[in-house]
Amino acid sequence: MGRNPGAERAQQPEHRTLEGLAIRALYAPNPLSDESSGGAPGRAPFVRGSRAERNPLCPWWIVSTLPSGAPEEVNAAALDELEGGASGLRLPIEAAAWSEAELDRALRGVMLAGVALHLPAGEASPALAQRLLARAAAESADGAGWCLGMDPLRASASLCAAALTKARGTQARALLADASPFHEAGAHASLELALLLAATAHALRVLETQSLAPEQVFDALAWRIPMEREFFGGVVKLRAARLLWSTLAHGCGLATIPSPYLHACGSRRTLTQRDPHTNLVRATVHAAAAAVGGADAISLLAFDAAEGEGSSLGRRLARNVALVVEHEARLLDVADPAGGSAHVEERTRELAAAAWEEFQRIECAGGLAVLLADGRLRVQLDAAWERRSDRLAVGEDVLVGVNLQPAPAPERAVAAQTGPWGLPCRREEEACSGRGGEA
């Protein structure tokens, strides 16, 4: 009897993502239509991109994270980043407490027009935002690409409303929903997106008490999304995020859905202290996925940032990775490089559906703020981390240099850290320690 390759393929076990979604060997044999692929770039539901065309001079903001230090040190780093090709700067956390004189020293020589400023999250940010927006107006800067960092989960509704009011008339996004703390605590992709939706729903509720309509909230909101270790996982996460953004906006009754602003950032969870130069490969995957997935801003981590902020060399190489993706990989030759791929489109829809179901469960349980307060979210994150640890420990998921072709163990381990709401900042390398990570 002759072989039946189709039947053999059908009998092969499916690989599944951490959230249980199948990654199949074969998908639809024919290209998908624009309608089945989520419409056209720049049109709701924005699956294929938030803009119809990208500016060839600045297709996305390359936002470099400035290190902590005195204002003069921050200024030196800022000028170095901008001279080296960055188009955006993320200010350090202490910037919120700077005096006007310190702010002058930190921004000396920085032309705000054409630079996307991202502010640290915190309750002191509205005052900093007001001073920076005043400087921007004096320099005829319109605030394009800016994110003022006001997170309604961490700052009061009145402070968020004040920041939104100050940014009115500019292109700056005053509000932020950040998936990074949940990502570092162990959340998988569908849970991260569900938590972004829940954070947005929380913002809509609390800002309604400040007489702000849903249209104003969506216009002022940015989403920060960490990239995945796997390339297609990052691409699909960004496309699903835009679909979910549009679904939530439609559910709020918006007649015209504003385009989302997605800030794709490097995943600190995936950095390794063992064989840290392999982190350059991970940064390249993050950058390429962010570009193909249609990110509006990209921030990458230094290869040696597992122990802290990273060196000046690490920041330079991270910046150069983003520049290579922009200028040499030719990812701007088409508007949506992944569009029409049955693999990408189907995974996008499945991830979005799983995240929406999870979001509904969060809302039925009382909302994100309630789950953070009573500890139920921590239990869920711990369970997701345990599943991830098991997969890494047995080699089902691979960390090059750690559980695949392992390098010698570092002499000093990274100290445990905690993030907002007391959530742990975990690293995948830890899951391999003593569980198959040694040579």
Secondary structure as the mmCIF struct_conf table of DSSP 4:
data_model
#
loop_
_struct_conf.conf_type_id
_struct_conf.id
_struct_conf.beg_label_comp_id
_struct_conf.beg_label_asym_id
_struct_conf.beg_label_seq_id
_struct_conf.end_label_comp_id
_struct_conf.end_label_asym_id
_struct_conf.end_label_seq_id
HELX_RH_AL_P HELX_RH_AL_P1 PRO A 5 GLN A 11
BEND BEND1 GLN A 12 GLN A 12
HELX_LH_PP_P HELX_LH_PP_P1 PRO A 13 GLU A 14
STRN STRN1 HIS A 15 ARG A 16
TURN_TY1_P TURN_TY1_P1 LEU A 18 GLU A 19
BEND BEND2 GLY A 20 GLY A 20
STRN STRN2 ALA A 22 ILE A 23
BEND BEND3 ALA A 25 ALA A 25
BEND BEND4 PRO A 29 ASN A 30
HELX_LH_PP_P HELX_LH_PP_P2 PRO A 31 SER A 33
TURN_TY1_P TURN_TY1_P2 ASP A 34 GLY A 38
BEND BEND5 GLY A 39 ALA A 40
TURN_TY1_P TURN_TY1_P3 PRO A 41 GLY A 42
BEND BEND6 ARG A 43 ARG A 43
TURN_TY1_P TURN_TY1_P4 ALA A 44 PRO A 45
TURN_TY1_P TURN_TY1_P5 VAL A 47 ARG A 48
BEND BEND7 SER A 50 GLU A 53
TURN_TY1_P TURN_TY1_P6 PRO A 56 LEU A 57
BEND BEND8 PRO A 59 TRP A 60
STRN STRN3 TRP A 61 THR A 65
HELX_LH_PP_P HELX_LH_PP_P3 LEU A 66 PRO A 67
BEND BEND9 SER A 68 GLY A 69
HELX_RH_AL_P HELX_RH_AL_P2 PRO A 71 GLU A 83
TURN_TY1_P TURN_TY1_P7 GLY A 84 GLY A 85
STRN STRN4 GLY A 88 ARG A 90
HELX_RH_3T_P HELX_RH_3T_P1 ILE A 93 ALA A 97
HELX_RH_AL_P HELX_RH_AL_P3 GLU A 100 ALA A 106
TURN_TY1_P TURN_TY1_P8 LEU A 107 GLY A 109
TURN_TY1_P TURN_TY1_P9 ALA A 113 GLY A 114
STRN STRN5 ALA A 116 HIS A 118
HELX_LH_PP_P HELX_LH_PP_P4 LEU A 119 ALA A 121
BEND BEND10 GLY A 122 GLY A 122
TURN_TY1_P TURN_TY1_P10 GLU A 123 ALA A 124
HELX_RH_AL_P HELX_RH_AL_P4 SER A 125 ALA A 138
TURN_TY1_P TURN_TY1_P11 GLU A 139 SER A 140
TURN_TY1_P TURN_TY1_P12 ALA A 144 GLY A 145
STRN STRN6 CYS A 147 MET A 150
TURN_TY1_P TURN_TY1_P13 PRO A 152 ARG A 154
BEND BEND11 ALA A 155 ALA A 155
HELX_RH_AL_P HELX_RH_AL_P5 ALA A 157 ALA A 167
TURN_TY1_P TURN_TY1_P14 ARG A 168 GLY A 169
BEND BEND12 THR A 170 GLN A 171
STRN STRN7 ARG A 173 ASP A 178
HELX_RH_AL_P HELX_RH_AL_P6 SER A 180 GLU A 184
TURN_TY1_P TURN_TY1_P15 ALA A 185 GLY A 186
HELX_RH_AL_P HELX_RH_AL_P7 ALA A 189 GLU A 208
TURN_TY1_P TURN_TY1_P16 THR A 209 SER A 211
HELX_RH_AL_P HELX_RH_AL_P8 PRO A 214 ASP A 219
TURN_TY1_P TURN_TY1_P17 ALA A 220 ALA A 220
STRN STRN8 LEU A 221 PRO A 226
HELX_LH_PP_P HELX_LH_PP_P5 MET A 227 GLU A 228
BEND BEND13 ARG A 229 GLU A 230
HELX_RH_AL_P HELX_RH_AL_P9 PHE A 231 GLY A 251
TURN_TY1_P TURN_TY1_P18 CYS A 252 GLY A 253
BEND BEND14 ALA A 255 THR A 256
HELX_LH_PP_P HELX_LH_PP_P6 ILE A 257 PRO A 260
STRN STRN9 LEU A 262 CYS A 265
HELX_RH_3T_P HELX_RH_3T_P2 ARG A 268 THR A 270
BEND BEND15 GLN A 273 ASP A 275
HELX_RH_3T_P HELX_RH_3T_P3 PRO A 276 THR A 278
HELX_RH_AL_P HELX_RH_AL_P10 ASN A 279 GLY A 293
TURN_TY1_P TURN_TY1_P19 GLY A 294 GLY A 294
BEND BEND16 ASP A 296 ASP A 296
STRN STRN10 ALA A 297 SER A 299
TURN_TY1_P TURN_TY1_P20 PHE A 303 ASP A 304
HELX_RH_3T_P HELX_RH_3T_P4 ALA A 305 GLU A 307
BEND BEND17 GLY A 308 GLU A 309
HELX_RH_AL_P HELX_RH_AL_P11 SER A 312 HIS A 327
TURN_TY1_P TURN_TY1_P21 GLU A 328 GLU A 328
BEND BEND18 ALA A 329 ALA A 329
TURN_TY1_P TURN_TY1_P22 LEU A 331 LEU A 332
BEND BEND19 ASP A 333 ALA A 335
TURN_TY1_P TURN_TY1_P23 PRO A 337 GLY A 340
HELX_RH_AL_P HELX_RH_AL_P12 ALA A 342 CYS A 364
TURN_TY1_P TURN_TY1_P24 ALA A 365 GLY A 366
HELX_RH_AL_P HELX_RH_AL_P13 LEU A 368 ASP A 374
BEND BEND20 GLY A 375 GLY A 375
HELX_RH_AL_P HELX_RH_AL_P14 ARG A 376 ALA A 393
TURN_TY1_P TURN_TY1_P25 VAL A 394 GLY A 395
BEND BEND21 GLU A 396 ASP A 397
STRN STRN11 VAL A 400 VAL A 400
TURN_TY1_P TURN_TY1_P26 GLY A 401 ASN A 403
STRN STRN12 LEU A 404 LEU A 404
BEND BEND22 GLN A 405 GLN A 405
HELX_LH_PP_P HELX_LH_PP_P7 PRO A 406 PRO A 410
BEND BEND23 GLU A 411 ARG A 412
HELX_LH_PP_P HELX_LH_PP_P8 ALA A 413 ALA A 416
STRN STRN13 GLN A 417 THR A 418
HELX_RH_3T_P HELX_RH_3T_P5 PRO A 420 GLY A 422
STRN STRN14 PRO A 424 CYS A 425
HELX_RH_AL_P HELX_RH_AL_P15 GLU A 428 CYS A 432
TURN_TY1_P TURN_TY1_P27 SER A 433 GLY A 436
#
